[in-house]
Amino acid sequence: MTNAEATAEVFLTALRGLSEEQRQAFFAGLADDEQFREDLVDLAHLLDREDEPSRPFREYLAERNP
């Protein structure tokens, strides 16, 4: 486990230990911060599309720039 992964695990453990009210306050704070909100939206989009088939980036570029 990397240092970053270990640090993230500590934060996740602490988050799991919060009460429902504390978790709601934490997530509300994330949503209020523009950068964190953008990260959360990006992550939601990725998770929503994770089952879609992938394709080569060059193929995508060829479609965009005929």
N, C-alpha and C positions, 0 to 999 in steps of 0.2 A: 504494500500500500504506500502510495506516495505521500509526501507531507501535505499536499493540497487535499488529497482524498481523506487523510486522517483529520484534518481541520474541518472539512465539510461534514464528516461523520460526527464530530463533536457538536457542531451546530444543529445537525438533524436530531441528535439525541436530546439536546436541550429543547428544541422545538416540540418534539413528541411529549416532553414533560410539562409543557404549558397547559394551562386550563383552556377551555373553549374560548372564554372571553379574552385571554391573553393572546391566543392564536389569531383571533379575529382582529385584534389591535395590531398585531405584527403584520398580517397580510394587508390590512388597510394602509399601514405605513408604506409597504412595498408598492401598493397601487398608487399611492399619492406621489411617489417619487417617479419622475418622468423616465429616467434611465431604467430603473427596475421594472416599471410598467411595460416599457418597450421590450425588455428581455422576456418578461412573462408572456406577452402577446406572441413574440417570436417562437417561444417554446411551445405555446398552445398550438400554433400553426404547424410546427414540426410534428408534434404528437398526433395531430388530426390527420396528417398526410403520410404517416410512417408506413402505412400498408400499400401505398401507391408504388407502382413499379418505377425503378430508376432508369435513367438513360444517359448516354454520354453527353458531357457538357458541349462538345463540339457540335453534336446533333442539334441541341437546343439553340446554339448560336446560329447555325445554318438556317433554322426556321425563323429566327428573329431578323436576320439580315439577308434576305433573299437576293 
